[in-house]
Amino acid sequence: METTEGPLRTSMPPSPSPPTGGKATLVTVDIVVLVIYFLLVLAVGFWSMLRTKRSTVDGYFLAGKNMTWWPVGASLFASNIGSGHFIGMAGSGAAAGIGAIAYEWNGMLMVLLLGWVFLPIYLSSGVTTMPEYLRMRFGGRRTQLFLAVLYLFIYIFTKISVDMYAGALFIQLALQWNIYLAVVLLLSITALYTVTGGLAAVIYTDAAQTAIMLAGSLILMAFSFAEVGGWNALMEGYANAIPSVRVPNSTCGIPRDDAFHIFRDPVNSDLPWPGIIIGMSIPSMWYWCSDQVIVQRSLSAKTLTHAKGGSLLAAYLKIVPFFAVMLPGMISRILYTDDVACADPELCKQICGNPVGCSDTAYARLVMELLPAGLRGLMMAVMIAALMSSLTSIFNSSSTIFTMDLWKSFRASASEWELMLVGRVFVLVLVVVSVLWIPIVQASQGGQLFIYIQSISTYLQPPVSIVFLMGCFWKRTNEKGAFWGLTLGLLVGCIRMLLDFIYPAPLCYEVDDRPGVLKHVHYLYFSVLLSFITLVVVVVVSLATEEPRPEQISRLTWFTRFDPVEPKEQGTRTLEEIAIQTNETDAKGREPEDSNGKACHHRKDSSASMSSVRSQSRLISALYWLCGMERRKEGDTDPVTPPAPEQPTCSLEEKPRLRTIVNVNLIICLSVTAFIIGYWA
């Protein structure tokens, strides 16, 4: 889920209690569709496991750097569109019109910026994680560790929580299952192919999930427009979708006059247009250009051209949510005005258990009311696909950061075998954390907790964006400037976040008596201010301290990305070599013991327990095979040459014809983006 978005700001998060009128439940046909969906996902996951070498760091965490453009693009889209997107964006459309789609269309520009500007720098540096890039660029470990911990905090406390929250709504609404049972089942399937298959399994299943999400959401869009009576009926009906019961002498329940405009009043609106252009772009740049979840997919591409193609595909796909998610949310308000647009706190509490409003039930309402049996199951699969694709992305990227940045920092001599094991175990830890989130999700039902969890992202992202921006484009930036810019920026952001928590935004019928810094400084304007403060600190501290060393600049900035590569002697050790070395060590350790008088006694013991050892070794071999960590079979003549991966890691070469094709597509995509933003501005 794009953690800078505002859909969840316009109304309260979804309450996992079924809205009135949602009497339709899943029937046998729907359950059959769901079962087929799960089997398809598992089949794709295991198929991808067999295609990829998962026994090396690159193979497990970067899918062997062998992905083509279409799975990369589909995975970028699926990682971004979580179940919270469907709930939040449709709810935002129902509550306040199309304004929040600006986050999506801003993302179109940023994912292109990743492919053409940031990714060449990351590829030339040969990094696996974003904190690792900062360590290479600035030297020292404190910035790397600081950022690694911050990323894990953001992933666990914002991304996982919001997606679990939104997923809970649909699961309880449609299946009426016990929420613990449903989530544990989902996470078990998710963890199965994430732990065993690594990034390759995640990317290929994301591609399958993308196809399911697009098919399902477009079908629901067609049903929605057919029900409301077409485009003109939507334009006219939305302005008149006023609930019959509302608080007198207030704006509660009345649609906004600027509902069909993205650029809104710079002072009094919910999304001021200068804030959208600048304030939204900086956190969005963090998400699309330096967030591990997104960048890791692009780093797995076989060439820079394929990575650019993936960015283009993701950008084109991001046009779809406006038509397939946001407009149906607005239609839901027209069709079920008194429920979806309820404006009386007591009535809203009865309808969805949430006194602030029920707009976040808009999408779920359409699914359960409009779709026939079979298609309801498909839409349940869509929601579960959105939940699983974003969770698997978070699991895989979090385990990459934990293993490569934190574990390796404290265990510098860790073998590749150990890193593989730690990465897989950490995914299981995250699964447990996700299950532990459920009671918090249920306890905060009807409370303000999740709006503030979302705001964590808005207040923590700008300083990180500025540090990456300066590191990539200003050679004079050094470690002290980056560290203190990051520290002071995050401190200021946290102060604003605490103020937001202490003084919540008033409801539509309440007087705004918050402090001036909250009342008059919109969070998007605060994002600009926070970015400026961080920028000044980075520049001043960098200029006041020593220059970075040449090795901290070569191949690590935009201007030095083509510097010659310094040859590296060390190659990647294969698991076979580690296993052989271990066996040899064991043999040496046993020789003195075998030469003494107790040798016969030991042999007797070993022969007596031979059967248990065999059964144990079979189990261990099966586990190794499942995780792609098995030893090589005899006669396998496919030796691993350690230096081989070095070339594609650092190569920025592109075939002229393919480069021309992606560059022409870039111009087309930018033109389309400019047109749709201009048309709806």
WOKAMO-V630881 format. One line per field, one symbol per residue. ss: DSSP state (h for helix, s for strand, l for the rest). phi: phi as a letter, one per 20 degrees, with the letter a starting at -180 (. if undefined). burial: 1 if it has 9 or more other C-alpha atoms within 8 Angstrom, else 0. A space follows every 10 residues. Layout:
# WOKAMO-V630881
ss = ???
phi = ???
burial = ???
This chain:
# WOKAMO-V630881
ss = llllllhhhl llllllllll lllllllhhh hhhhhhhhhh hhhhhhhhhh hlllllhhhh hlhhhlslhh hhhhhhhhhh llhhhhhhhh hhhhhhllll hhhhhhhhhh hhhhhhhhhh hhhhhllllh hhhhhhhhll lhhhhhhhhh hhhhhhhhhh hhhhhhhhhh hhhhhlllhh hhhhhhhhhh hhhhhhhhhh hhhhhhhhhh hhhhhhhhhh hhhhhhhhll hhhhhhhhhl llllllllll llllllllll lllsllllll lshhhhhhhh hhhhhhhhhl lhhhhhhhhl sllhhhhhhh hhhhhhhllh hhhhhhhhhh hhhhhlhhhh llllhhhhhh hhllllllhh hhhhhhhhhh llllhhhhhh hhhhhhhhhh hhhhhhhhhh hhhhhhhhhh lllllhhhhh hhhhhhhhhh hhhhhhhhhh hhhlllllhh hhhhhhhhhh hhhhhhhhhh hhhlllllhh hhhhhhhhhh hhhhhhhhhh hhllllllll lllllhhhhl llhhhhhhhh hhhhhhhhhh hhhhlllllh hhlllllhhh llllllllll llllhhhhhh hhhhhhhhhh hhhhhlllhh hhhhhhhhlh hhhhhhhhhh hhhhhhllll llllllllll lllhhhhhhh lllllhhhhh hhhhhhhhhh hhhhhhhhhh l
phi = .feefdgeef bfffefcfff neffcfdgff ffgffggfff ffffffffff ededecgffe eclmlceeff fffffgffff eeffffffff ffffecnegf fgfffffgff fffgfedefg ffffemedcf fffffffdmm dffffgffff ffffffedff ffffffffgf fffeelefff gfffffffff fgeffeemff fffffgffff gfffffffff gffffffeon fffffefffe edffdbfflb egnefffegd ceecgfddef cffffffdfe fffffgfedb eggefgfffe ffbfffffff ffffffffff ggeecffgff fgfffcgfef dgcdgfffff fcmcfeqdff egfgffgfee efgnffffff ffffffffff ffffgfffff fffedefffe cgefffgfff ffgfffgfff ffgffffgff gffegneegf fffffgffed fgffgfffff ffccfffcff ffffffffff ffffffffff ffdfffffdd eedfggfefd dfffffgfff ffffgffgff fffecffffg fedgmccfed fegfeefdff defeffffff fffffffffe gfffeefeff ffffffffdg ffffffffff fffgffemdf ffffnfddfe egfgffffgd fdfcfgffff ffffffffff fffffffffe f
burial = 1011001101 1111111110 0100110011 1111001000 1101110110 0111111111 1111101111 1111111111 1111111111 1111111111 1111111111 1111111111 1111101111 1111111110 0011101100 1111111111 1111111111 1111100010 0111011011 1011111111 1111111111 0111011101 1011100111 0011001110 1110011000 0110100010 1111110000 1110110111 1111111111 1111111111 1111111111 1111110111 1111111111 1111011111 1111101110 1111111111 1111111100 1011111111 1111111111 1111111111 1111111100 0000011011 0111111101 1001101100 1001110001 1111111111 1111111111 1111101111 1111110111 0111011011 0000000010 0000000110 1001111101 1011111111 1110001100 0111111101 1000000000 0001100110 0000000000 0011000010 0000000000 0000000000 1001101111 0000000000 0110000011 1101000110 0100110011 0010001000 0
